[in-house]
């Protein structure tokens, strides 16, 4: 086992019904700078439940055969030769074939990631002083040539525990699918920019295909969860509560922008929703919500330790609905318990982050949207937040509520440079 993974481990997955994407991903990986290939293992977790459709099972069977042939260097396709010659170290976990399927109760993206990441713990070379990294990537992504070298170098040079790597969907086309993904990525980046403005600990992108941590941090946060959706959000949140999560900008993952039925929310479902015109996608949270969040965090995370009633009074001074939200989240009981059980100031400050976490932050933004600040036009929201942050993208929108596609791309590209 240690010969397979001397220092680094890449759990690539989950891969469900991904045959054509796996070919593209393998080609992409084979073209990377191979400096760390000999000390890395690229693990595919091919998965489905016993109740998955026959089509999914058949596609997964083809994926297993493809990866197996490459592992055993059976060169029967044009692309196989290229991948085999690259000396990628590839492994396969079969959670698809009869008897190996994921249990229906937990079958999904979280469990598939957990299987791969937990397996890594058994085959690292723990005698090595190099960083032992768990790098998540999905089978429907491609990466840049410097992907692996940039990540490894960043972790070792800065001696960090956790990071997310930059991502960017392909927006080169001008079809409806491209319009959908521009909308969705703009939404993702706007939300993180709003959290950054508010000085939130959780101003991080939470895409599964961008998550990276070392073994120590993985164990510290009790590993990956089994959630069928939003597993990435909760995993990054756990890391951010314990460690500073860095953002690696020097290389980029290109995720798929395809429609999807596989999870109840996320990229695929948002693209589906756009294409079905079931909701006005050109709307974002009113920046006023982030202004309220900023004022609250400034008070809550200061070194001053107030009583629950004093915090509620401060919250009411900021906005009545902030106070109402805190009450609805049992703030009084929670804060009184924290003060009673926590022995010193540093622990109290840590408990502040643990309680007002990424989930409660998102719930507050939703509460403010639903009670006081409805969503507004996407580009009005962007302009307002940019102005508040002294950012000047110099994009000429000319007051048009939904500008043409090139202007939309300009906004997104500016967001990519900013957050």
N, C-alpha and C positions, 0 to 999 in steps of 0.2 A: 504493500500500500504506500509506503513512504517513497518508493521509487516513482510512483505515479504523481505525487504532489509534494515536491520538496519544500516549496515555500508558499505557493499561491494556488487558489482554487476558484474556478469560475462556474458557479451553478447557473447554467444557461437554461432558463425555463420560466414558467412552465410551457411545455410544448404540447398543445392540444390541437389536433387537426391542422398541422402546420407544415405539411410536406414541402410545398414549393418555397415557403419562407425559409425553411431550414437549409435548402440548397443555397438560397441567396445569402443567408447568414454565414454558412460555412465558407462560401467564396469570399465574403467580406473579411472573415477572421483570418483566412489563409493569406490575405494580402497585407496583413498588419506587419509592422516591424517585429521580427521574430526573436528579438533579444531575450525575451523571458519565456519563450515557448518550452524550453527544456525543464523549467521549474514551475510549470503551470498545467492545470488539468481543466479541460472544458467539458463540463458534465451536462448532458441533456436529460431532463426528466420528462419522458413521454408518458402522458397520463390521460385517463378517462375513468368514468365509473362503469359499473356493470350495466347501468341503465342508459348509457350514452347510445346515440344512434349507430346503426350499422355503418353509415357513411363515415362517421368519426372514427370508429374502430378500424375500418379499412384503411383510412388515411394514416392513422397512427401506426398500423402494421407496416405500411410502406415506409414511414419515417424510421421505424426501428430497423427495417432491412437496409435502408440507405446508410444510416449511421453505423450499423454493424459491419457493412462492407468496407467502409472507410477505416474503421478501427482495425479490421483484419487485412487492410491493404489490398482489397479486391478491386482492381482497377477496371471497371466495366462501363464507365461513362467518361465523357470528355472532362467534366468538372471534377470527377473523382481523382484523376491523375494530378491535377493542380493542388487539390486539398491534401492528398497523401504526400506529395513532394514538399509541402510546406512544413512538415514535421509538427503540426498541431497534435497535441496529446488530447485525445477525445475519449470520453467515457459515456456510458448510457445506463440510466436507471429505468427499467421497464415497469411502469405503473399502469400498463394498458392491457396487456394480454390476459386471457382468461386465468383467473386465480391471482393476478397481480393488481387488479383494478383498485382504485381508491374507494374507500367506503362511501356510500351515497350520502350519508349524513355530513361528511366533511369534504367531499370531493370538490376541488376548486383550486384557485390560484394560490391561496395561502398555504394549503397543505402541500401542494406540489413544490413550492419554494422551500418549505420547511424540510421536506424529504431530502432535497439536494443539499441544502446548507448544513443540516445535521450530519449527513454522510461525510461532508468535508472534514468534520472534527475528528474523524477516525483515521484519516490518512495523511494529515499534515506531518511534516518532519519537525517535531517540537524541539529538536536539538539545534535547528537553524536559528540564527539571531535576526534574520530578515523578517519583515512584516509578513504575517500570515493572513492573507486577505480573502474575504468572501465578496465576490463581485457578481451582482445580479444583472441579468440581461434576458430579454425575452426573445423567443424564436422568430418573432416577426419584426426584428430590428436589423439594421446594419450599422457598422461602426467605421470610424476613420482609421487610417493606417497607424496613427500614433496613439490609438486608444489605450492599449495595454501599457505601453512604455510611459505614457503620461500619468496614468493612475498610479502605477508602481513607484515611479520617481517622486510623485507628489506625497504619497504616504510616507515613504522612507525619508525624504528630505525634511519634511515637516513633523515627522513622528506623531501623526494624528491617528485617531481611532475610527472616525466615521466621516463619510462624505456623500454627496450626490454629484453626479457628473452632468455636464451640460447636455441638453437635448434640443432637437429642432426637427419638426416634421417637414417633409418635403412639400414646399408650397410653390414649386416652379410652374405648375399647370394653371389653367384658368377655368376648370370645370367646377361643377357644383360640389364635388367632394373636397376640392381645394378650398372653396369658400367656407365649407363646414369646418375644416380643420383650422383655418385661420381664425375663425370665431372661437373655437374651443381653446386653442393655444393662447390666444389673446386673453381669454377669461382666466386661464391658469396663471399666466404671468402677471396679470393685473392684480389678482388676489394676493400673490406673494409680494408684489410691489407695495400694496396697501399695508401688509403686515410689516414690511421693512420700514415704511414710513412711521408706523406705530411703535417701532423698536421691539417687536415681538421676537421672543426666542424661537418661534416656530415659523419664521419667514423663510421657508424652504419648499422647494418643489418635492412632491411626494409621488413620483412615478416609479413603479417597481423596476423598470429597466434601467434605472439610474442609481440604485442603492449600492453602497459599498461600506463594509465595516471590517475591522480586524477581528480575530478570534476572541480576544479578550473582551471587546465591547459586545460581541454577539452573546457570549456567555453571561456577561453582566446584566443584560436586559432579558435574559431567559429565552433567547432565540426568537425565531419567526413564529408568528401566530398561524392559526388554521382558517382564518376568515376567507369566505368565498369571494368577497369583494372588499376593497379598501384596506387590504392587508398591508399595502405599501404605506398608506397614511399612518396607520397605527404603529408600524415598525419604525418608521422615521421618527414619529413622536416619542417612542420609547427611547431611542438613541439620543434625541435632543434633550430629554430630561436628565440624562446622565453625562453627556459629552457635548462639546461644541462640534456641530456637524458642518464641515467645510463644503464649499461649492467649488468643484474643479471645472474651470472654464477652458482649459487648454485643449480639450478634445470634445467631440460631440457624438452622441447616440442619435440615430435617426429612427424613431419608432414608426410603426405602421399607422397610416391615417385611415384605415378601412372601417366600414361599418361593422358592427359586431352584435351578436346576441348573447355573448358568453357571460357577461356580468351585468347587474342591474344599473350600474352607472359607470362613468369613465369615458375614455376616448371613443370607443366603438359606439356606445349608446348615444353619446352626444352627437356624433356624426349622423347616426340613424335619425335622431330627432330633428336635426337640421334638414335632412333630405326629405323628411315627411312633413315639414312645415307645420309641426304641431305646436310650436312655441316661437315667440319672437326671440331669436338668438342674439340679436344686436342690442342687448341690454346687459348692464353690469351693476354691482352693488353701488349705491350712492357713496361717494368718498366721505360724506359726513359720518358714516359708520366707522371708518378708519380714524377720523379725527377724534371721535368719542373713545375709541379703543386706545389711541395714543395717550389721551389725557388720563384714562383709567390706569394704564400700565405705569405711567409716570408716578402716580400716587401709590399704587399697590406694590410696585417693585422698589420703592425707595427704601432706605435703611430704617425709616420710621416704622414702628410696629404699633398699629392702632387696634382698638377693639372692633368687634364686628359692627357695632352700632356706629362707631366713628367712620368706618369704611363706607357703610351704607349712606351716611350723611354726605360724605365726599362724593359718592356715586350720584346721589340725587342732585348735587350741585352741578355735575357734568351733564346729566340728562336723566329724567325720571325713569325712562325705560331701561337704563343701565341698572338702576336700583331694583326695578321690578325683575329684571333678569337674574340678578344675584340672589334675590329672595327665592325665585323659582328654582334655582339650582342649590337650594339649601345652604346658602353661604353662611348664615348665622351659626347653625349647628356645626358645619364643617370647620369654620374658622375657630370657634370656641374649642373644639376638640383638638385642633392643631396647637393652639396656645397652651392647652392643658397638658398635652402629651409630649411636646417638643421642648428639649432642655436648653438649647442655646440659640443665639441669633442666627448663626450660619445655617443651622438646620431649619429654622423658620423660613429663612429666605429661600431655601431649596424647596420647602413644602409649598411655597407660593407658586413656583414653577410647576410643581407636580399637580396642584389643584387647577390653577387657571392655565390649562394645557392647550394643545392645538385643537382638541375637540371642543372644549368650552369656548375657545376663541371663535371657532367657526359657528358654534351655536349662538354666540352673542351677535355676530354679524347677521345671521339669519333672523334673530329676534328683532333687531333694529330694522331690518328690511320689512318684516311683516307688520311692525307696529308703528313705525315712524318715518322711515326713509325707503320708499319703494325703489326698485331698480330704475335706473335712468338710461338714456341712450348711451351705448358703448363708447362712442367717441367723445361725447360730452364728459363722461366720467373720466376717460383717459386724460383729456385736456385739463380737467379740474385737478386731478391728482398730480399730473406733471407740474402744473403751476404751483401747487402747494409744496412740492419738493424742489422747487427752483430748477426744474428740468426744462430744457427747450429743444424739442425735437425738430423744430423748423419744418414741420409738415404742413402743406397748404391744403386745408380741407374746405375752405370757402363756405363754411356754415352748412354744408350738406350733411344730413343726418346719417346716411349710409353712403360713404364715399365710394368711388370706383375701386376695383380690386387692387390696382397698383398702389393706391393710397392706403388701403387696408394692409397691404404687405409692408409698406413703409412704417406704419405704426407698429406692426408685429416685429419687424427687424429692429426698430428702436428699442422695444421692450427686451428683445433678446440681448442687446448690448447693455441694457441697464440692470436686468435682473436674471 
